[in-house]
């Protein structure tokens, strides 16, 4: 497949991005709220699988997003390893980044939540760029599968 090595490197960079983004969301969830100048709510007591924890609901939600982004990193690494046969795994991070982009754009348009607009624009631009990247790689993989020189059809 033409440009396969290039797209493998691009996917590895995207996997590192997913990994860093996921670790930031998982281990430093308060950081995004400080950066966006959003006042977090009081902690709520949660009980999940007989484990008692205390966390604000937005912090718990952002940690969940971090876990999903780490799963995206694993899927992107698999797609980079075998782009001919596993490229369809990229649909998961593509949809995930689309949902995150929708969240940031919704927060930008909402008058009910006050956050730093510059930070929201930066997050929206970042997730939009990743959305385009995954879309380009999926399109390239789909188009190259139909070529005569491709061993996989």
DRENDO-1510 file (C-alpha; in Angstrom, 1 decimal, always signed):
<recs>
REC; n; res; u; v; w
REC; 1; UNK; +0.0; +0.0; +0.0 .
REC; 2; UNK; +1.3; +3.4; -1.0 .
REC; 3; UNK; +2.3; +5.7; +2.0 .
REC; 4; UNK; +1.8; +2.8; +4.5 .
REC; 5; UNK; +4.9; +3.7; +6.5 .
REC; 6; UNK; +4.0; +7.3; +6.6 .
REC; 7; UNK; +0.5; +6.6; +8.0 .
REC; 8; UNK; +1.9; +4.1; +10.5 .
REC; 9; UNK; +4.1; +6.9; +11.9 .
REC; 10; UNK; +1.2; +9.3; +11.9 .
REC; 11; UNK; -0.9; +6.7; +13.8 .
REC; 12; UNK; +1.8; +6.2; +16.3 .
REC; 13; UNK; +1.9; +10.0; +17.0 .
REC; 14; UNK; -1.9; +9.9; +17.3 .
REC; 15; UNK; -1.6; +7.0; +19.8 .
REC; 16; UNK; +0.9; +9.1; +21.9 .
REC; 17; UNK; -1.6; +12.0; +21.8 .
REC; 18; UNK; -4.4; +9.7; +23.0 .
REC; 19; UNK; -2.2; +8.3; +25.7 .
REC; 20; UNK; -1.1; +11.7; +27.0 .
REC; 21; UNK; -4.6; +13.1; +26.8 .
REC; 22; UNK; -6.0; +10.1; +28.6 .
REC; 23; UNK; -3.4; +10.1; +31.3 .
REC; 24; UNK; -4.0; +13.8; +31.9 .
REC; 25; UNK; -7.7; +13.3; +32.2 .
REC; 26; UNK; -7.3; +10.2; +34.4 .
REC; 27; UNK; -4.7; +11.4; +36.9 .
REC; 28; UNK; -5.1; +15.2; +36.8 .
REC; 29; UNK; -8.9; +15.7; +36.2 .
REC; 30; UNK; -8.9; +18.9; +38.2 .
REC; 31; UNK; -6.3; +20.4; +35.9 .
REC; 32; UNK; -8.7; +20.8; +33.0 .
REC; 33; UNK; -11.3; +22.6; +35.2 .
REC; 34; UNK; -8.6; +24.9; +36.6 .
REC; 35; UNK; -7.4; +25.6; +33.1 .
REC; 36; UNK; -10.9; +26.3; +31.8 .
REC; 37; UNK; -11.7; +28.4; +34.9 .
REC; 38; UNK; -14.6; +26.2; +35.9 .
REC; 39; UNK; -15.6; +26.0; +39.5 .
REC; 40; UNK; -16.1; +22.3; +40.5 .
REC; 41; UNK; -18.9; +21.2; +42.7 .
REC; 42; UNK; -18.7; +19.6; +46.1 .
REC; 43; UNK; -17.7; +16.0; +46.2 .
REC; 44; UNK; -20.4; +13.4; +46.0 .
REC; 45; UNK; -20.1; +10.1; +47.8 .
REC; 46; UNK; -20.2; +7.2; +45.3 .
REC; 47; UNK; -20.3; +3.5; +45.8 .
REC; 48; UNK; -19.3; +1.3; +42.9 .
REC; 49; UNK; -18.8; -2.5; +43.3 .
REC; 50; UNK; -18.6; -2.2; +47.1 .
REC; 51; UNK; -15.9; +0.5; +46.8 .
REC; 52; UNK; -16.7; +3.8; +48.5 .
REC; 53; UNK; -15.2; +6.9; +46.8 .
REC; 54; UNK; -15.8; +10.6; +47.0 .
REC; 55; UNK; -15.5; +12.7; +43.9 .
REC; 56; UNK; -17.3; +15.6; +42.2 .
REC; 57; UNK; -19.5; +14.3; +39.3 .
REC; 58; UNK; -17.6; +16.3; +36.6 .
REC; 59; UNK; -14.3; +15.0; +37.9 .
REC; 60; UNK; -15.6; +11.4; +37.8 .
REC; 61; UNK; -16.9; +12.0; +34.3 .
REC; 62; UNK; -13.6; +13.4; +33.1 .
REC; 63; UNK; -11.7; +10.4; +34.6 .
REC; 64; UNK; -14.1; +8.1; +32.6 .
REC; 65; UNK; -13.2; +10.1; +29.5 .
REC; 66; UNK; -9.6; +9.5; +30.3 .
REC; 67; UNK; -10.1; +5.7; +30.5 .
REC; 68; UNK; -11.8; +5.8; +27.1 .
REC; 69; UNK; -9.0; +7.8; +25.6 .
REC; 70; UNK; -6.5; +5.2; +26.9 .
REC; 71; UNK; -8.6; +2.6; +25.2 .
REC; 72; UNK; -8.4; +4.7; +22.0 .
REC; 73; UNK; -4.6; +4.7; +22.3 .
REC; 74; UNK; -4.6; +0.9; +22.4 .
REC; 75; UNK; -6.8; +0.7; +19.3 .
REC; 76; UNK; -4.7; +3.2; +17.4 .
REC; 77; UNK; -1.6; +1.3; +18.2 .
REC; 78; UNK; -3.2; -1.9; +16.9 .
REC; 79; UNK; -4.3; -0.1; +13.7 .
REC; 80; UNK; -0.8; +1.2; +13.2 .
REC; 81; UNK; +0.7; -2.3; +13.7 .
REC; 82; UNK; -1.6; -3.9; +11.1 .
REC; 83; UNK; -3.0; -1.1; +9.0 .
REC; 84; UNK; -4.2; -3.3; +6.1 .
REC; 85; UNK; -6.4; -5.6; +8.3 .
REC; 86; UNK; -7.1; -3.6; +11.4 .
REC; 87; UNK; -7.7; -0.1; +10.0 .
REC; 88; UNK; -11.4; -0.3; +10.9 .
REC; 89; UNK; -10.5; -0.1; +14.6 .
REC; 90; UNK; -10.0; +3.6; +13.9 .
REC; 91; UNK; -13.8; +4.1; +13.8 .
REC; 92; UNK; -13.8; +4.0; +17.6 .
REC; 93; UNK; -11.4; +7.0; +18.2 .
REC; 94; UNK; -12.9; +8.8; +15.3 .
REC; 95; UNK; -16.4; +8.7; +16.9 .
REC; 96; UNK; -14.9; +9.4; +20.3 .
REC; 97; UNK; -13.1; +12.5; +19.1 .
REC; 98; UNK; -16.2; +13.6; +17.3 .
REC; 99; UNK; -18.2; +13.4; +20.6 .
REC; 100; UNK; -15.5; +15.4; +22.4 .
REC; 101; UNK; -15.5; +18.0; +19.6 .
REC; 102; UNK; -19.3; +18.2; +20.0 .
REC; 103; UNK; -18.9; +18.7; +23.8 .
REC; 104; UNK; -16.4; +21.5; +23.4 .
REC; 105; UNK; -18.5; +23.2; +20.7 .
REC; 106; UNK; -21.6; +22.8; +22.9 .
REC; 107; UNK; -19.9; +24.4; +25.8 .
REC; 108; UNK; -18.7; +27.3; +23.6 .
REC; 109; UNK; -22.3; +27.9; +22.5 .
REC; 110; UNK; -23.9; +27.4; +25.9 .
REC; 111; UNK; -24.8; +30.4; +28.0 .
REC; 112; UNK; -25.4; +28.2; +31.1 .
REC; 113; UNK; -21.8; +27.3; +31.8 .
REC; 114; UNK; -19.0; +29.8; +32.2 .
REC; 115; UNK; -15.6; +28.6; +31.0 .
REC; 116; UNK; -12.5; +30.1; +29.5 .
REC; 117; UNK; -13.4; +30.4; +25.8 .
REC; 118; UNK; -9.7; +30.3; +24.6 .
REC; 119; UNK; -9.2; +26.9; +26.3 .
REC; 120; UNK; -12.4; +25.5; +24.8 .
REC; 121; UNK; -11.4; +26.7; +21.4 .
REC; 122; UNK; -8.0; +25.0; +21.8 .
REC; 123; UNK; -9.6; +21.7; +22.9 .
REC; 124; UNK; -12.1; +21.9; +20.1 .
REC; 125; UNK; -9.3; +22.6; +17.6 .
REC; 126; UNK; -7.2; +19.8; +18.9 .
REC; 127; UNK; -10.0; +17.2; +18.8 .
REC; 128; UNK; -11.1; +18.5; +15.4 .
REC; 129; UNK; -7.6; +18.0; +14.0 .
REC; 130; UNK; -7.5; +14.5; +15.4 .
REC; 131; UNK; -11.0; +13.8; +13.9 .
REC; 132; UNK; -9.7; +14.9; +10.5 .
REC; 133; UNK; -6.5; +12.8; +10.9 .
REC; 134; UNK; -8.5; +9.6; +11.7 .
REC; 135; UNK; -10.9; +10.4; +8.8 .
REC; 136; UNK; -8.0; +10.8; +6.3 .
REC; 137; UNK; -6.3; +7.5; +7.5 .
REC; 138; UNK; -9.7; +5.7; +7.2 .
REC; 139; UNK; -10.3; +7.1; +3.7 .
REC; 140; UNK; -6.7; +6.2; +2.6 .
REC; 141; UNK; -7.1; +2.7; +3.9 .
REC; 142; UNK; -10.5; +2.2; +2.3 .
REC; 143; UNK; -9.2; +3.6; -1.1 .
REC; 144; UNK; -6.0; +1.6; -1.1 .
REC; 145; UNK; -7.8; -1.7; -0.4 .
REC; 146; UNK; -9.6; -1.5; -3.7 .
REC; 147; UNK; -6.4; -0.9; -5.8 .
REC; 148; UNK; -5.0; -3.6; -8.0 .
REC; 149; UNK; -1.6; -3.7; -6.2 .
REC; 150; UNK; -3.1; -4.3; -2.8 .
REC; 151; UNK; -2.8; -7.9; -1.5 .
REC; 152; UNK; -5.8; -7.4; +0.7 .
REC; 153; UNK; -9.2; -6.7; -0.9 .
</recs>
